[in-house]
Amino acid sequence: MVDQELQREQQYVANLYARLDALQQEAEQQLVAVRRIDVGGNHQSRSERDTFARLYEDRIVQLREVDDRLAFGRLEVAADPADSASSDSDSASDPASVYRYIGRLGLRDEDLQPLLLDWRVPQASAFYQATAATPLGARARRHLLSKGRDIVRIEDEILDAALLEGDSATVHQGEGALLAALTAQRTGHMSDIVSTIQAEQDRIIRSDLKGVLVVQGGPGTGKTAVALHRAAYLLYTHRDRLKNSGVLIVGPSESFLNYIEAVLPSLGETGVVLASVGQLYPGIEATREDAPAVAAIKGQTSMARLISRAVRSRQRVPSSVQVLVVNGDRITLKPQLIETAIHRARASGKPHNEARVTFVKNALAALSREWLAQLKAQGRSMDETDLPMLREDLRLADDVRVALNTAWLPLTPEKLVQDLYARPQWLAQLTPTWTPAQRALLHRARGAEFTISDVPLLDEAAEHLGEYNVVDAAQKREQKEQRKRDVENAELAISNMEVKGLVNAKALADNFAELGDRATTAERAALDRTWTYGHVVVDEAQELSPMQWRLVLRRGPLRSFTIVGDIAQAASAAAASNWRDALEPLLSGSQEADRWRLEELTVNYRTPSQIASAAESMALAHDLPITPARSVRASEWPISTLPDVVSAVRRERALGLGGTVAVIVLEPALDEVVASLSAAFGSSIVGVGAAGLLAEVAVLTPHDAKGLEFDAAIVVDPAGIVAASSRGAGALYVAMTRPTQRLYLVATGPLPAGLAG
């Protein structure tokens, strides 16, 4: 009976793949046909052709990405003759039941009858949420475990006791699908959990788009998986709202982004921007961390006020009268003239660089009138009609340029921040209440590499400065007006071509630019500092400083956020100790400041119980505010303590189990550990940082290991990790909870409190 059921499911899934292949072939043929269209020199027709080509290209990519484990579940529900969402009801073994197959995307046959339900549609929610006590109309849930396109095992969970009678109860029951996923070897990349989402996770994934949702959970509770699947769910459910604004996912590090990058494409979604905090300022790829004390001071909101003062201080009234030589004439430039021009420019409310145009215009107008008066006093025959000529002469004169630039110089954010660090006297003028020790923390040479903590300061400076090139700013305004006209033209084109529903006007308008901008929404958003996203997901959010939250808020001013993290895992010196304090910069000034909602994940799916227990014991001994979680399993390996990292790696490799291994070590000792491992085992098996995740042994800092999981983790010098900073216990808590199977502690002295014995 089990073999018959397996064959039956294999045949059904084979039909699904046949339909998938047919749709892909159809899209490929449509793409070829569209590319062959001869539109001549008509620019708009060419843009329309390219847009529909993009539509078919995106469809082909989507169909290819979901090929693996296309269908992963079957929901058996009570038969209803009016139920149009059922599948394969004629061949159901029980005539009182109909089947709904659940998969990565929705498929219909040529008559538009449903063959496969997208996991995100409401009809599929019972697959994740139904229980025997609350069946939600479901009688049974079947997991389809596959390898490639073949079904290798099926597993039923019976929700209706009537199905246990007679020959119906023939398939193994239990949680094997979940446990198989949890105990499978890791690959260096995160896998989706779409087939094994649990009820508490599903409720969070499907919660409302509006407002700020905080998902708190201890290590291994699936926070990151929930966040990514929620992004996919929101993109599907709110397609019209999010397609053109996009979704931003902010992660803690480059290694984390490399780890999760395949999840959303596997769920059929590619229009998402993945970025670390160090990548949120276009043109900067910051990967280096500041020392804890430096990061702490840069992370304070007082830095926003410092940046504001720094910009304003570059609008300076001269202390004395200046004499300018223009065309042989000596012209007196009084401080009052500059002061008045500065006042009028500030009154415009524009950013520094854009307001400078107003300043220069007013200064030249006033100076040309004074020059005219001086010339007339000298007996020259001149009047008001000569003012334009005089203004032009002033504009081109070197002395005038120097004087006006000295009073109000255009600036880039990079130069402002570099000057702030490299000019101690200027910093002292701007920070009269700071101590010399505080100022010394910011001092560094001009041209030094920007750090992760600098990125929010650069973005803050950009807000105050505006566009460096005013011509570019004017062009951007014109481009926005042109886009409005393009959208109107696109609506007409869609109506004329009778393709409503296949593409929207905004997507079509994206290709109406003269040069045919073919960038995706995600690509355009990543390059535009002023882009605002429809939804923002922040992972490992407990690490963000107040300044980083200000940066993130500018990317999502609608305050539609999914924030996931664990306060107990906070290791950053600038991190808050509770969610209310952490979110204060995000919610400050909002009418919904007290309306953020908290969800907690309470089941640890990743970490074996003996490892979770040890990590929690250490955390409690250091007063970390952990969220207790119940581990669903134990592993057969006890925690091992060894005197050196080579011995630990040798013991792990001797097991012959394969899988992924992480060596987690503080950054100062990283090079030494890499050298030791390379000498013992060969450099080919050792990888470092984000680029080394696929190596047999990946060497990472506690920061780089955040959010990642491995079959085995080797934590070097636990006591040193705790002592390295005020948040060291949090860093060790992170490091200890990375493995899914085995944990090794490398120590030559006493272990930290809570780990003794």
Protein Blocks (a to p, Z undefined) as FASTA:
>chain_A
ZZmmmmmmmmmmmmmmmmmmmmmmmmmmmmmmmmmpcghjafklmmmmmmmmmmmmmmmm
mmmmmmgokbacdcdddddfklmkbghklmpfblkbccddddfbdcddfkopafbdcfkb
mklmmmmmpcfklnnopabdcddddehjbcfbdcdddfbfklmgcjllmcccdjklmmmm
mmpccehiacdfklmccfklmmmmmmcfehjddddddehklmmmmmmmmmmmmmmmmmmm
mmmnopadddfbfklmmmmmmmmmmnopabbccddfklmpghiacfbdcdfklmmmmmpm
klmmmmmmmmmmmmccdfbdcdddeehiacdddfklmmmmmmmmmmnopafklmmmmmmm
mmmmmmmmmmmmmmmmnopacdfklmmmmmmmmmmpmklmmmmmmmoccddfklmmmmmm
mmmklmmmmmmmbcfklmmmmgccehiacdfklmmmmmmmmmmnopfblmlmmmmmmmmm
mmmmmmmmmmmmmmmnopghjacfklmmmmmpfnopabdfklmmmmmmkbccfbdcdehk
lmpcfklmmmmmmmmmnopacddddfklpmbfkbcfbfklmmmmmmgopaklmmcccddd
fbdfklcfklmmmmmmmmmmnopacdddddfbdcfbdcdddfbfklmmmmmmmnongpad
dddddfklmmmmmmmmmmmnopklpcehjklmmpmbdcddfklmgoiacfbdcdehkllm
mmmpmklmmmmmmmmmmpfkbccdddfbdcdehigZZ
